[in-house]
């Protein structure tokens, strides 16, 4: 149990001790700074500890924001400071300095106190924060807005502070802040007005965000199973359940924000399950259509490829500019100006077809039309959104004079997912023949896809696949710090996924496209997992994993060789075996990694993910 050390003389009528206990703290009282230091030393090092001024007046939610958020090692609000195990050493040094009876100067040049005593305990929490700042510690200070957090110096000020607390409904603020700051139109106006209350209902019954996330996944899988029946009733039920799954998907994030239950494992589950739900639903629609005699597996796979490439564009662009210097451009300024006009904000959010609008469209079309029409609409909508967002990012990149960092270049290299076939040529290619990375990747992808589409399995396909590998090697031979180098990972995704799609479609064998769907799904999971590790500052997947599954270059060349060497039915079997092998390896390693990171106490994160 976390411990709160209450410093100073108790204030009659104060609710601070009860508020701290309601937040899960074991409350102990210190009469002077020396006793506060002793109590701090007695708290086990693996527990959170807080130092709170007994004169504190404020909202309970202000205390919750300041003292219970698991994402920050050290945090403070007026009159209170807290440290998790990672920040414990800094807190210990700061309180020891405050308790020192030496004659040396205090932090900031203030004269030292002659000795620690009862009079020293007043304002101890705020002085500790000053000492932490002087030591260069990273102290998080949450935005409180209209929430009150004060340490009144006299009875009149205390009375005014209590009146300010009574004038503000902190529960209403807590509910409002549970909603994601940047949501889509559909989510904002049709889901969040009631899902936030569902989140509060879950919190009051002790449910965790991970449990709600799991319920959302199960609901979506049931929706996919209903769609797979191929009946009109099944399609209607699938659409309703898909919306219900999305409501739960919004609720889990709102529950995390409402109760500050952030975790590394939770962020990974939320992001991973979103993709699993959507792509499982695509498969369910394809199975349902097949029951009615309509083969739409190519459309289902195309939708998954397009959606994944869209996401990689977002991820790569954001990582390339995560910490770039001089990161400004006229295009970005224009975008910010448009966002200042109310109606343009919603239009711009809707046309990119975020998850809320996308799932609503899929649900309505599933219930009212056919899987083929649903996929046509999805492909058109996603293609327009991808064109719009990618064009905007290209313009921003060309008009800004940002200098990319080594961290950004490494993130792009990790997202590229280059295997051993690329690594060796990259080290040996003469520097003189190297061309801009996006151009080389584009040429390689174009040659490969043209050969696959117009010649099919044959010598030209093998030649194009070899050239593709060499051009991939040239693209990643230097650090990816160019203005458009963030395009390299999405180009590689398009090259690999579309090659599998085209060759499976041209094989014409029963089961070839479903097998290709499974292979792309397994590989896409690996690529999403790479993104989530980078976002969580956990680093890229281990090199042995990338080598074991061949890298994007090795897998692409292997699929081309299999298409040439095998019959259509054998190629289908080979795709199935490859899909199972990749899925098993990446899932086992990924689950092991995230569970181990969670158990080891990895810093909690909260990834807002794709705008709802």
Secondary structure, 3 states (H helix, E strand, C coil): CCEEEEECCCCCCCCHHHHHHHCCCEEEEECCHHHHHHHHHHCCCCCCEEEEECCEEECHHHHHHHHCCCCCCEEEECCEEEECHHHHHHHHHHHHHHHCCCCCCCHHHCCCCCCCCHHHCCCHHHHHHHHHHHCCCCCECCCCCCCCEEECCCHHHHHHHHHHHHHCCHHHHHHHHCCCCCCCHHHHHHHHHHHHHHHHHHHHCCCCHHHHHHHHHHHHHHHHHHHCCCCHHHHHHHHHHHHHHHHHHHHHHHHHHHHCCCCHHHHHHHHHHHHHHHHHHHHHHHHHHHHCCCCCHHHHHHHHHHHHHHHHHHHHHHHHCCCCECCCCHHHHHHHHHHCCHHHHHHHHHHCCCHHHHHHHHHHHHHHCCHHHHHHHHHHHHHHHHHHHHHHHHHHHHHCCCECCHHHHHHHHHHHCCCHHHHHHHHHCCHHHCCCHHHHHHHHHHHHHHHHHHCCCCHHHHHHHHHHHHHHHHHCCCCCCCCCCCHHHHHHHHHHHHHHHHHHHHHCCCCHHHHHHHHHHHHHHHHHHHHHHHHCCCCCCCHHHHHHCCHHHHHHHHHHHHHHHCCHHHHHHHHHHHHHHHHHHHHHHHHHHHHHHHHCCCCCCCCCCCCC
